[in-house]
Amino acid sequence: MSTFLQQLPALIGVVIGALGSYVAIVRSDRARFSRERAARWEERRLAVYADYAQALKRSVTLAYRVAAHFGNDPHPHPLSPEEAAPPMAEATVARDPAGEALLLLGSPEVVERARAWVVTVLEMEAFLREERRDPAAWQALLERQRAGRASYYAAVRDDLALPPGHAARWPLPASPRT
């Protein structure tokens, strides 16, 4: 038997080992790339979700302040509709790109919850444009807005597999009576 034939099984073993190693490395790299890509998209979605919430919350905070001007809300820093018009317009304009990014990257459930939340915010803004003085109606809108926000955050947490968060419903200190 020739020397080549004697070493052929070892040579075949080396070739099979090299191919197996190559396949294992390629599969490992593909899995790592897939995990990294999923993590990048998850980070982007979280940023989009947070940006949308912050844009909407700016509008809500301004609405609280204008409502305080009409006596509907106890916010400590009332703002007249005239003073609020420029920042409210800016907040409304800022919502548009945040909303478009949300439509592009958000899950259907998160987008639906965001729509429900923003519809309530739009109703709050309409309430203020009418210059209504009805604290009970305003309080009902506030409760709907808070429920919409909580629902949005719950959908975001579900989509990103985050742990449950805080309900953001903590009692405020009583205001001193004058």
Secondary structure, 3 states (H helix, E strand, C coil): CCHHHHHHHHHHHHHHHHHHHHHHHHHHHHHHHHHHHHHHHHHHHHHHHHHHHHHHHHHHHHHHHHHHHCCCCCCCCCCCHHHHHHHHHHHHHHHHHHHHHHHHHCCHHHHHHHHHHHHHHHHHHHHHHCCCCCHHHHHHHHHHHHHHHHHHHHHHHHHHCCCCCCCCCCCCCCCCCC
